[in-house]
Amino acid sequence: MARITYIEWGGKRHEVEVKTGLTVMEGARDNGIPGIEADCGGACACSTCHVYVDPSWVEKLPPKDEMEADMLDFAHAPDPDRSRLTCQIKVTDALDGLVVQMPEKQI
């Protein structure tokens, strides 16, 4: 399990436990956290699970693959360094303490 903090655009924080093996997107979905729509269900076929990773976590995550980088081109206001698709981040014990912030809107 990893404790992940999801921060809504307006600043409301949701700190939840997410099971190892799930994705960060599934953790948001399973805990009813608003701001991550995940229209494609985690298939990396949309950008509606886009978040900004806290700067202290950017280097700790596995790098984006080419498909994720391409889909981020469709996200609202992507940040070249901090933007990630939560469907592409698998939860491990090493992610305990991860903090992500939702963008103003999902496209």
WOCORGI-V865917 format. One record per residue. N is the residue number from 1. PHI is phi in radians with two decimals (none if undefined). OMEGA is omega in whole degrees, 0 to 359 (NA if undefined). Layout:
BEGIN
[[N & PHI & OMEGA] [N & PHI & OMEGA]]
END
This chain:
BEGIN
[[1 & none & 176] [2 & -2.35 & 175] [3 & -1.55 & 181] [4 & -2.11 & 177] [5 & -1.86 & 176] [6 & -1.85 & 181] [7 & -2.00 & 177] [8 & -1.19 & 180] [9 & -0.93 & 181] [10 & -1.35 & 176] [11 & 1.89 & 180] [12 & -1.16 & 184] [13 & -1.79 & 175] [14 & -2.25 & 179] [15 & -1.87 & 185] [16 & -2.35 & 173] [17 & -1.59 & 179] [18 & -2.15 & 182] [19 & -1.15 & 173] [20 & -1.02 & 179] [21 & 1.74 & 174] [22 & -1.37 & 173] [23 & -1.74 & 177] [24 & -1.08 & 176] [25 & -1.12 & 180] [26 & -1.12 & 176] [27 & -1.08 & 177] [28 & -1.18 & 181] [29 & -1.05 & 184] [30 & -1.18 & 180] [31 & -1.85 & 175] [32 & 1.12 & 181] [33 & -1.47 & 181] [34 & -1.31 & 175] [35 & 1.87 & 175] [36 & -2.07 & 187] [37 & -1.46 & 177] [38 & 0.93 & 183] [39 & -0.99 & 183] [40 & -1.56 & 178] [41 & 1.32 & 177] [42 & 1.80 & 182] [43 & -1.59 & 183] [44 & 0.98 & 180] [45 & -2.06 & 176] [46 & -2.64 & 178] [47 & -2.20 & 186] [48 & -1.51 & 172] [49 & -2.10 & 181] [50 & -1.14 & 173] [51 & -2.46 & 170] [52 & -1.82 & 179] [53 & -1.39 & 176] [54 & -0.92 & 183] [55 & -0.90 & 181] [56 & -1.25 & 181] [57 & -1.87 & 186] [58 & -0.93 & 183] [59 & -1.34 & 182] [60 & -1.50 & 181] [61 & -1.54 & 173] [62 & -1.06 & 182] [63 & -1.17 & 176] [64 & -1.17 & 171] [65 & -1.55 & 186] [66 & -1.09 & 181] [67 & -1.12 & 178] [68 & -1.11 & 179] [69 & -1.04 & 178] [70 & -1.12 & 181] [71 & -1.18 & 179] [72 & -1.13 & 175] [73 & -1.07 & 181] [74 & -1.67 & 181] [75 & -1.33 & 176] [76 & -1.32 & 175] [77 & 0.84 & 180] [78 & -1.17 & 175] [79 & -1.83 & 185] [80 & -1.03 & 182] [81 & -1.73 & 190] [82 & -1.75 & 183] [83 & -1.29 & 175] [84 & -2.53 & 171] [85 & -1.70 & 186] [86 & -1.18 & 177] [87 & -1.23 & 182] [88 & -1.79 & 180] [89 & -1.94 & 178] [90 & -1.35 & 180] [91 & -1.39 & 173] [92 & -2.29 & 177] [93 & -1.04 & 180] [94 & -1.16 & 180] [95 & -1.59 & 178] [96 & -1.02 & 181] [97 & 1.77 & 180] [98 & -0.96 & 178] [99 & -2.21 & 177] [100 & -2.28 & 179] [101 & -2.13 & 179] [102 & -1.33 & 175] [103 & -1.29 & 180] [104 & -0.99 & 178] [105 & -2.71 & 174] [106 & -1.83 & 180] [107 & -1.84 & NA]]
END
